[in-house]
Amino acid sequence: MHEKLVEIRSLQKVFGGLVAVNALDLNIYNGEIMGLIGPNGSGKTTVLNMIDGSLFPSKGKIFFENNDITALAHYERARKGIARIFQHNVFFNSFTVLENIAVSVLQQSGRRRSTEAYSQHSSRGSIYKEALNVLSFVSLDKNSGEFAYNLPHGKQRLLSLAIALATRPRLLILDEPLTGMNAEEVRTMVNMIKLLRDKNRITCLVVEHNLKAVIGLCDRIAVLNFGEKLAEDKPTEIFRNQGVINAYLGSKKNVI
């Protein structure tokens, strides 16, 4: 097994009297695609929020590359190499595709994220070049001059992916990356995520409700139910687990 990239120890998050995540232990290893699944309300998004720094845990620790990042702010974790794609597309609608990536390149370089910094930076040409390289990787280079809001949904998801990639992440968190996609778009995104792992050596943590896609995408899967880890195994074993089947369907039917 590869070295640990992320180590989560006894993680807990309490909102008032509600325990959203409880006593979670989870390791994510360098170079793997890790799936995190579970029924609605099982705590998946809360876990992602605690990993990327959007929320701080009530108890427990999070380690990234053997460093305790539990108390670090979101932007500090981003600088360490943690990027996230959200369930809903996040980009500048009034910017072109290329400009959206250029802003992300500037963010990665530690400069302030603004149109002023973008226009005044002396290495504007190099930023364009790096942005175009990212767009080429996700096959959006031909759309570089289009406004982001004009792209079809599938390409908007790829743009969101490209924005995250421009920050050069070590860990890429994908929150329902396949949402709203048709079958062809799903295949494209799944292949892209695999390529990120195989070619760019980016470790991925994926939350996704499309279980058929998950089983073909992930190396390992952890299942949450009522905020606790119900199971953790290879995909083929996870979907034979009766506890997982019961959590999803409350019966002995096959999950997929």
Buried (B, 14 or more C-beta within 10 A) or exposed (E): EEEBBBBBBEBBBBEEEEBBBBBBEBBBBBBBBBBBBBBEEBBBBBBBBBBBBBBEBBBBBBBBBEEEBBEBEBEEBBBBBBBBBBBEBBBBEEBBBBBBBBBBBBBBBEBEEEEEBBEEBEEEEEBBEBBBBBBEBBEBBEBBEBBBEEBEEBBBBBBBBBBBBBBBBBBBBBBBBBBEBEEEBBBBBBEBBBEBBEEEEBBBBBBBBBBEBBBEBBBBBBBBBBBBBBBBBEBEEBBEBEEBBBBBEEEEEEBE
